[in-house]
Amino acid sequence: MDGVCCAGGRRRSDRRLVALVGAVLAGVVGLLVTVAPAASAFSPPQIYWGEADAGTIGSATIDGTNLNQSFITGAASPEGVAVDGSRVYWANAGTGTIGEAGLDGSGANQSFITGGNEPGGVAVNGQHIYWANFTGGSLGEANLNGTGINQTFITGANGPLGVAVDGQHIYWTNNSTGTIGRSNLNGTDVNQTFITGANEPHALAVDGQHIYWTNFNGNSIGEANLNGTDVNQTFITGAGDPFGLAVDAQHIYWANLGNDTIGEANLNGTDVDQSSFTVTGANVAPYGLAVSVPHIVISPASPPTFPVTARATLSAPRTLTISNDGQQDLSITGLGMSGADPGDFAITSNTCLGTVAPGEGCQVTIAFAPQAQGARSATLAITSND
């Protein structure tokens, strides 16, 4: 967000969106716009999984109803699955490709990204898609539109299968060495032994406080703090060859490859149900797993500059609309100013702290209050579960 004190004003669009359980969204403010469509137009939260033996992507309502084991067909040994606010993605281990389709399964493209080396897990954030090249010992990365493919974005992994991303880091499972790796989002500070002692880890997931992984041979779900401390390899026990893993704001879910069920528990590990629902049929088994997510949209994307404003006075406010076009509730827990000149801007009102349902929106108004002469800029930081 930019403004100018006492001289001709300017303003740039500086919109960055960051997706995982507890991350930061940076954006700009502009004129008031209409709130998103009513929530009734949005489908209920969904759970998706890869059926590697059948070559399909399955889906169901998150409670296990409306089961469709052929939600997407034509895949080649699909394993990892990921979703964002508008698309579902999967890793075709059999063809070395990443597929993608709309959240309703339409427009499936089995070769959205090519050139992988037996890709397993896949993850997305607001800007990029990542995947684990199991036999290549690397993590790949591309832009969300499929351009800028880098199959060796991170190297030196040991049989990487699962991958997850939050607002600061990328995480992956080193299946061959029983470790969890971690790096910065730009691929620096690679640590292949961030967490040790896992038992053939397959998939992993993160939220705002914890990292979780499946111990395939240990029949358990592991958990640790996001900084790698307080490791618990038996956070949840009694699973049956757990492969895929996903979390939302209330629950953790896992795919029991050994008995074709989806397990579920509270995020604190209580109320464990190893067969929340069953995936049945010939040559069908659940591998990767993903659940619907909340998704922030900021409007307008390119707001106008603040007017020239005298020092130590307050400009007329600009209003930013934040809406949720995902399929889960969006929880906004913090609003604040950061960047170059945070003291030169003030949040004058907001209706956004709390829960924003799918299809709903809220408003934040910001005024320019320059403390010095010349162009001033800052970033509105929004802490949420996107």
N, C-alpha and C positions, 0 to 999 in steps of 0.2 A: 504494500500500500504506500503510495507516494503522495507528497504534497509539496508546495513551495510557499515559503514565507516571503512576502513583501516584494515579489518579482514574478515574472511570467511563470505559470505553473506547468508541470509535466506529470505524467503518470504512466507506469508500465504495467502490463499484465504479468504477474509473477505467480502463477497457479501451480502448486505442486500437491499431489495427492499421494499419501502413504497408507495399505490394507492389511492386518493382523490383530488378534485379541490384545488394547492398551497403547496404539500408535498415535503420531501428530500429523495433522493436515494443515498445510500452509496455503493461504489464498489471498485474494484482494477483495476490496469492498466496492460496491457500486450502487446503482439505483434500484429501487424496490421493484421486484418482479413477482409474478403470480406463483403461488404455492403449487407443488407437484400434484398429480391426479390423486383422487381419493383412494384410500387403502383397499376398498372393495375391488378395484381393478387388478390387484396383485394376487398371485397364487400363494397358497400357504407354503411354509418352509419345506424344502425338499432335502432328501439325502440321495447321493449318487455313488455308484461303485463301478469298478471295472470288472468284467467277467472275462478273464483272460482265456479260459478254455472255450467259451462260447463265442468270443469275438464281439461282445456287445457291451454297452454301458447300460446298467440298470438304474432305475429310480423309484422312489416311493415318497409319499408324504412322510414327514419326519417321525410320525408315530407308527410307521410300517404299513399304513393303508395305501390304497391305490398303487399297488405294486406293479411295476412294468419292467420286466427283465430284458426287454428288447427296446428300451427307450431310444437307443442309438445302435444301429447295426453296421456291419462292414468293417469293424476295427480288427487289428491284428495283434492278438495277445495283449489287450489293454490292461495296464496295471494301475499306475497312479492316476488320480483324478483331482481336479481343482475347479473352483468356481469363483467368479467375481459377480458384480452387479448385473452383468448382461450376458455372460458366456460361460460355457462349461468346456473344460480342456481335459485331455487325457493323453497318456504316453503309450504309443503303439510299440511295444518291445519287439514285436516280430518284424517290423519294417523300418525301425529306426526313425519314426516320425512322431510329431505331436499333432493330435487332432483337435478340432474345436467346433462348437455348434452353439446355437442360441439356447437359452435356458429351457425352452420348450422342445429342444431336440431338433429344431429346424436348421436347414442350411449346413449340415454336417460336412466338414472338410477333413478327410483323413490325412492329408498331407499339408497341413497348415505350416508346419516347420519340418524340414527334412535334414538328413545327414547325421542323425543321432546314432549312438552306439549302444543298442539295447537299452533304451531309456526306461527307467522305472518310475520314480516319483516325479511329480510336477507341482509347481506352486506359482502363484501370481501375486503381484501387488498393483498399485495404481499405474505403474509405468512399465513393468517388465514381467516376463514369464521366465521361469527357471525350471530345469529338469536335471535328473541324475543319469549320467551315462554309465550304466553298471559295468560293462566290459571295457569301457574306455577309461575308467578311473577319473572321471572329470564331471564337472557341472557345466551345463550349457546355459546360455542366456540370450534373450532376444527382446526387442521391443514388443509391446502388446499387440501391434498390428502385424507381427511376424517378420519385420525387417531387422537388420543388424544382428544376424545370427552369429553367435560365437560358441562353438562346441567345446572350447577349452577355456571357458571363463575362469574356472578354478580347476587346478590340476592336483595330482598327488593323492586323490582319494583312494580308498581300498574297497572296491565293490560297493559304490554308493547306490542306495536304493531309494530311500525317502528324502524329501527336501521340503523345507518350510521357510517362511520369510516373515519378518515383522518390520517395524519401522526403522530398525537399526542394523539388523543382522540377517544373514542367511545361515541356515542350519541344515545338516545332512547326516544320514546314517552311513557309517562305514561297516557294511555287513560282514566283511571278511575279518575285521580286527575287533569287532565289538565295541566300537567307539562312536561318539557323536562329534562331528566337525562343526566349526563355526567360522565365519568371516564377516567383515563389514559388507555393506550393500554394494560397494564398488569393487569387491573382490580382494581387498587388502587385508592384512593381519589374519592370514589363514592359520587356523589351529585345528589340526586333524584329530587331536585327542582332547577336545574341550570337555567331554564327558567320557569316562572309561567304565569297563565292567559290564557292558550290555551283553546279552546272549543272542547273537545273530539278529541285531536290530534291523527291522524292515522299514516301517513308516514312522513319521513323527509329525507333531503339530505343536503350535505355540499359541498362547493367549497373552494377556497383558502381564502375567506374573510368572507363568510356568512353561516349561517345555515337557512334552510327553512323547514316548516312543513305544513301539511294540517289540517285545522280546520274543521272537518267533519260536526259538527252541525252549525258552523258559516258560512259555505259555502265560506271560504276564505283561502288564503295562508298566513302564518305568516313568518316573517323574523327577524333576529337579527345578530349582529356581532358575530364572532366565540367566543369571550370572554363573550357572554351573554348580552352585553349592547345594547342599542337602539332597544329594542323589539318593533315590529310593528305587531300586530295580524291581521291587515287588509291590508297587503302589496299588495295583489291582492284580489279583491272581485268579486262576481257574479258567483262563481263556483256552481256546482250542486252535493252536497254530495261528495266532493273531498276525494279520498282514497289514491291512489299511487302518488309518487312524484319522479322526477329525474331532474338532471341538467347536462349540458355539458358546454363547454367554452363560448357559446353564449346565451343559452336559458334555461328556466325552463319549465318543462312539468308536468302535473297532470292528473290523471284519474278521470273524473266526473262520479262517480258510478250512480248518479241519472238520467243522460240522455245518458249514454253510449257513451261519447265523450272523446277525449283527448284534453286538453287545452294546450296553449303555450303562453309564453310571453318572452320578453327580460329579461336579468338578473337584470335590474334595475326596472322591473315591468311595463314597457311601452309596447305598441302594444299587448295588451291582446286579445287573440282569444280563446274563451271558447269551440270552436268546430273545432279545427285544422283539425281533421278528426273524423269520427264516426265509432264506433264498433257496428255492427248490427247482428241480428240473435236471434233465440229462446234460452232462458236461457243463454244469453251471457251478461257479464258486466265486465268492466275493474276494477281490484283491484290494485295489486302492479304494479310498473312501473320501467323500467330501460332503459338506453340508452347506445349505444356503447361508448367505452372509448379508449383513447390512451394507449399504453402499452410499457414501456421501456424494452429493452433487452440489456444486456451488454455482449460484447464478447472481448476476450475469458473469460470464467468463471473462469479458473484457470491459470492465466498468470505466467510466470517464474519470479524469483527474479531479482532484479537489481544486477549488478555486484559489486564487491568490488570497492569502489570509494574513492579517497583521499579527505580529509576534504577540504571544501571551493572550490571544483571543481564541474563541472557539468558532470553527466554521459550522455551516449547516451540515447536519449528519448525512451520511450515505448509508443505505441499507443493503445488507447482504442476505440472501435467502439460502438456507442450508436445507436440502431435502434428502430423503432416503428413498432411492429407487431399488433397493435390495428387497430380500424376502424375509429378513429378520429384523427385529427391533434394533434401532440405532440408539446407543447410549452415549450422550455427550456429558462428560464429567468436568471439563475445564475449558475456559476461554481466556486468552491472554495475549499481550503484545510482545513481540521479540524482534530481532533483526537490528538494523543499523540505528534507528532512532525511535525506539518504542515509547519514549516519554513524550513524543510529539503527537501522539494519537490517543484517543480515549474511547473506550467502549461506553456508549451512553445509555444503551438499553439492549436487552436480549430476552428472547423467549425460548432459548435453546437448551439450557441446562436441564438434563433429565432424559426422558425417552421420546424418540421420534419414531412413530410406527411406519411400516412400509407404505409408501405413497403419500406420506405427510411431510410437512416442512415447518421451518421456524425462521425467525429473523434476528439478525444482529445489526445494530446501528453503530457506526463509528464516526467520530468527528475529528477534524484536523485541528491540533492545538500547538502550532509551531513555537519552539523555544529558542530558535536561532534562525538566521537568515539563510536563504538558499533552498535548494531542493532537499526534501526530507523523505525518508522511506522507512517502512517497518513491515512486519509480517504478523498477521493474525493467526495465532496458534490455537487449534481446536483439538482437544484431547477426547478421543472417542474409541469405541470398539470396532470401528472400521479397520 
